Amino acid sequence: MTLMLHAGGWSAGPGELAAVPLPPSTDSYVPVPYLRLIEEVKLQLPRFGLAVSREEYGLAREGRQMFGVLSCRNGRPDLDYCLAIGLRSSYDRSLSVGLVAGSRVFCCDNLAFSGEVQTARKHTVNVLRDLPDMVYRMLMRVAAAKDSIDREIARMKACSVDDRTAHHLMMAAMRRRAIRAARLPQVLNAWLTPSHEEFRPRTAWSLLNAFTEVQKSASPCVQMEGGLRLSTLFREELSPN
């Protein structure tokens, strides 16, 4: 499962999401029902040639935070990854309505946000009115980025990385708060002794998946934010000038 929650979080189905009491609106705060956000995304996906093949949701903070991942087939079922849409929201004002997009790796079932596409909207007045347009604009960017994500992953698969460079990137990832220092030994082990044959080549793609393989036991919030920081780091450090 991608959504491996801790610190009181748990995997949840649509019925459990709907059962969480919606807090009252105020003059400055308007909560977005969890299912309303999910349904809006799923409603618009077909307009961009995307179809949901798998969906997972989780709750945390006694239901006051919601996270989800929609795995989408994007016309390339022969590849070893697919497009993933991450969602999050809250009923306690701790999280804005947020969407991110990246890749989901099939062989180890993790999230690797190689395509940095994200948007967020606070729970303020008119958020329900603006939600369809926010989702539409986000998915427009996702559709435009699909080929870019494919090209970026292809470049990472072709980019050789030696142990010295890998160690440098591990330390840089820790300094940028893309991963906790306590997890670095696990990342190093995943790099040196990969669990999947696909990641035995010494490439940037294998190293990124060493990070995301370790991160998939973290909360969805940590996975999403850490993944986006990692993709920025890899792009800056490994892209040709």
C-alpha positions as CSV (number, residue, x, y, z in Angstrom):
1,M,0.0,0.0,0.0
2,T,1.2,3.5,-0.8
3,L,-0.7,5.0,2.1
4,M,1.1,3.5,5.1
5,L,0.0,5.9,7.9
6,H,1.5,6.2,11.4
7,A,1.0,8.3,14.5
8,G,-2.6,7.4,14.8
9,G,-3.5,7.5,11.0
10,W,-5.3,4.7,9.2
11,S,-6.4,3.7,5.8
12,A,-10.0,4.6,5.0
13,G,-12.6,3.9,2.5
14,P,-15.1,6.4,1.0
15,G,-17.7,5.5,3.6
16,E,-15.3,6.4,6.4
17,L,-14.4,9.7,4.7
18,A,-18.1,10.6,4.4
19,A,-18.7,9.8,8.1
20,V,-16.2,12.4,9.4
21,P,-18.3,15.3,10.7
22,L,-17.9,18.4,8.6
23,P,-17.1,21.4,10.8
24,P,-19.3,24.5,10.5
25,S,-18.4,27.3,8.1
26,T,-17.5,30.8,9.4
27,D,-17.1,34.2,7.7
28,S,-13.5,33.3,6.9
29,Y,-13.4,29.5,6.9
30,V,-15.3,27.1,4.5
31,P,-14.3,23.4,4.8
32,V,-14.4,21.3,1.6
33,P,-16.0,17.9,2.1
34,Y,-13.5,15.2,1.5
35,L,-15.6,13.3,-1.0
36,R,-16.4,16.6,-2.8
37,L,-12.7,17.1,-3.5
38,I,-12.2,13.5,-4.7
39,E,-15.3,13.5,-6.9
40,E,-14.3,16.7,-8.5
41,V,-10.9,15.3,-9.5
42,K,-12.4,12.0,-10.7
43,L,-15.0,13.8,-12.7
44,Q,-12.5,15.8,-14.7
45,L,-9.8,13.2,-15.2
46,P,-11.4,11.7,-18.3
47,R,-11.3,15.1,-20.0
48,F,-7.5,14.7,-20.1
49,G,-7.3,11.1,-21.2
50,L,-6.7,9.8,-17.7
51,A,-8.5,6.8,-16.1
52,V,-8.2,5.8,-12.4
53,S,-6.8,2.3,-12.0
54,R,-6.5,2.4,-8.2
55,E,-7.4,4.7,-5.4
56,E,-6.3,4.8,-1.8
57,Y,-7.3,7.1,1.1
58,G,-6.2,7.7,4.6
59,L,-7.3,9.7,7.7
60,A,-5.2,11.2,10.5
61,R,-5.7,13.4,13.5
62,E,-9.0,11.6,14.4
63,G,-10.3,12.2,10.9
64,R,-9.4,15.9,10.7
65,Q,-6.8,15.3,8.0
66,M,-7.4,13.4,4.8
67,F,-4.9,12.1,2.2
68,G,-5.4,10.2,-1.0
69,V,-3.6,8.8,-4.1
70,L,-5.3,8.2,-7.4
71,S,-3.1,6.0,-9.7
72,C,-4.0,6.8,-13.3
73,R,-3.3,4.9,-16.5
74,N,-2.1,7.5,-19.0
75,G,-2.1,5.6,-22.3
76,R,1.3,3.9,-21.7
77,P,0.4,0.7,-19.8
78,D,3.7,-1.0,-20.9
79,L,5.8,1.3,-18.8
80,D,7.0,0.5,-15.3
81,Y,5.3,3.6,-13.8
82,C,2.1,5.5,-14.1
83,L,0.8,9.0,-13.2
84,A,-0.2,9.5,-9.6
85,I,-2.4,12.3,-8.3
86,G,-2.0,13.1,-4.6
87,L,-4.8,14.8,-2.7
88,R,-4.9,16.2,0.8
89,S,-7.2,18.4,2.9
90,S,-8.3,18.9,6.5
91,Y,-11.2,19.8,8.7
92,D,-9.0,21.5,11.4
93,R,-7.3,24.2,9.2
94,S,-4.0,22.4,9.4
95,L,-3.9,21.7,5.6
96,S,-5.1,23.6,2.6
97,V,-6.9,21.8,-0.2
98,G,-3.9,20.5,-2.1
99,L,-3.1,18.5,-5.2
100,V,0.2,17.2,-6.4
101,A,1.2,15.0,-9.4
102,G,4.1,12.7,-10.1
103,S,4.9,9.1,-11.0
104,R,4.0,5.8,-9.3
105,V,6.5,3.0,-9.7
106,F,4.9,-0.4,-10.1
107,C,7.6,-2.8,-9.1
108,C,8.1,-1.4,-5.6
109,D,4.7,0.4,-5.4
110,N,6.1,3.8,-4.3
111,L,5.6,7.4,-5.2
112,A,8.4,9.3,-7.0
113,F,7.4,12.9,-7.7
114,S,9.6,13.3,-10.7
115,G,7.2,15.8,-12.3
116,E,6.8,18.8,-10.0
117,V,3.2,19.8,-10.4
118,Q,1.3,21.1,-7.4
119,T,-1.4,23.5,-6.4
120,A,-3.2,24.5,-3.2
121,R,-6.2,26.6,-2.0
122,K,-7.0,27.8,1.5
123,H,-10.4,27.0,3.0
124,T,-11.6,30.6,2.6
125,V,-14.8,32.1,1.2
126,N,-15.6,30.9,-2.4
127,V,-13.4,27.8,-2.1
128,L,-16.3,25.6,-3.2
129,R,-17.0,27.9,-6.1
130,D,-13.3,27.9,-7.2
131,L,-12.7,24.2,-6.7
132,P,-13.7,23.0,-10.2
133,D,-11.5,25.6,-11.9
134,M,-8.6,24.8,-9.5
135,V,-8.8,21.1,-10.4
136,Y,-9.2,21.8,-14.1
137,R,-6.2,24.1,-14.2
138,M,-4.1,21.6,-12.2
139,L,-5.1,18.8,-14.6
140,M,-4.2,20.9,-17.6
141,R,-0.7,21.3,-16.2
142,V,-0.6,17.5,-15.5
143,A,-1.6,16.7,-19.0
144,A,1.0,19.1,-20.4
145,A,3.6,17.6,-18.1
146,K,3.0,14.0,-18.9
147,D,5.6,13.9,-21.7
148,S,8.0,16.0,-19.6
149,I,7.7,13.4,-16.8
150,D,8.5,10.6,-19.3
151,R,11.5,12.5,-20.6
152,E,12.8,13.3,-17.1
153,I,12.5,9.6,-16.0
154,A,14.3,8.5,-19.2
155,R,17.1,11.0,-18.4
156,M,17.4,9.7,-14.9
157,K,17.6,6.1,-16.2
158,A,20.4,7.1,-18.5
159,C,22.3,9.1,-15.9
160,S,25.1,7.1,-14.2
161,V,25.7,7.7,-10.5
162,D,28.7,6.5,-8.6
163,D,28.7,5.9,-4.8
164,R,30.4,9.2,-4.1
165,T,27.7,11.1,-5.9
166,A,25.0,9.0,-4.2
167,H,26.4,9.8,-0.8
168,H,26.6,13.5,-1.6
169,L,22.9,13.5,-2.7
170,M,21.9,11.6,0.5
171,M,23.5,14.3,2.7
172,A,22.0,17.1,0.5
173,A,18.5,15.5,0.8
174,M,18.9,15.5,4.6
175,R,19.9,19.2,4.7
176,R,16.9,20.1,2.5
177,R,14.6,18.2,4.8
178,A,13.6,15.8,2.0
179,I,14.3,12.9,4.3
180,R,15.0,12.5,8.0
181,A,18.6,11.8,9.1
182,A,17.5,8.6,10.9
183,R,16.3,7.1,7.5
184,L,19.6,7.7,5.7
185,P,21.0,4.2,6.7
186,Q,17.9,2.6,5.1
187,V,18.4,4.7,2.0
188,L,22.1,3.7,1.8
189,N,21.1,0.0,2.2
190,A,18.4,0.3,-0.5
191,W,21.0,1.8,-2.8
192,L,23.7,-0.7,-2.1
193,T,21.4,-3.8,-2.1
194,P,18.3,-2.9,-4.1
195,S,15.3,-5.2,-3.6
196,H,14.3,-5.1,-7.3
197,E,16.2,-6.0,-10.3
198,E,15.0,-2.9,-12.1
199,F,17.1,-0.8,-9.7
200,R,20.4,-2.6,-9.9
201,P,21.8,-0.3,-12.6
202,R,23.8,2.5,-10.9
203,T,21.6,5.4,-12.2
204,A,19.8,8.4,-10.8
205,W,16.5,6.6,-11.3
206,S,17.7,3.7,-9.0
207,L,18.9,6.2,-6.4
208,L,15.6,8.2,-6.5
209,N,13.8,4.9,-5.9
210,A,16.1,4.0,-3.0
211,F,14.8,7.2,-1.4
212,T,11.1,6.6,-2.2
213,E,11.2,3.0,-1.3
214,V,12.2,4.0,2.3
215,Q,9.8,7.0,2.3
216,K,6.8,4.9,1.5
217,S,6.6,3.8,5.2
218,A,6.2,7.5,6.2
219,S,3.0,9.5,6.3
220,P,1.4,10.7,3.0
221,C,2.2,14.3,3.9
222,V,5.9,13.4,4.3
223,Q,5.9,11.3,1.1
224,M,4.4,14.1,-0.9
225,E,6.5,17.0,0.4
226,G,9.7,15.0,0.6
227,G,9.2,13.6,-2.9
228,L,8.8,17.1,-4.3
229,R,12.0,18.3,-2.5
230,L,13.8,15.2,-3.8
231,S,12.8,15.9,-7.4
232,T,14.0,19.5,-7.2
233,L,17.3,18.3,-5.7
234,F,17.9,15.7,-8.4
235,R,17.0,18.2,-11.1
236,E,19.4,20.8,-9.8
237,E,22.3,18.4,-9.1
238,L,22.1,16.0,-12.0
239,S,20.7,18.0,-14.9
240,P,23.2,19.2,-17.5
241,N,24.0,22.9,-17.4
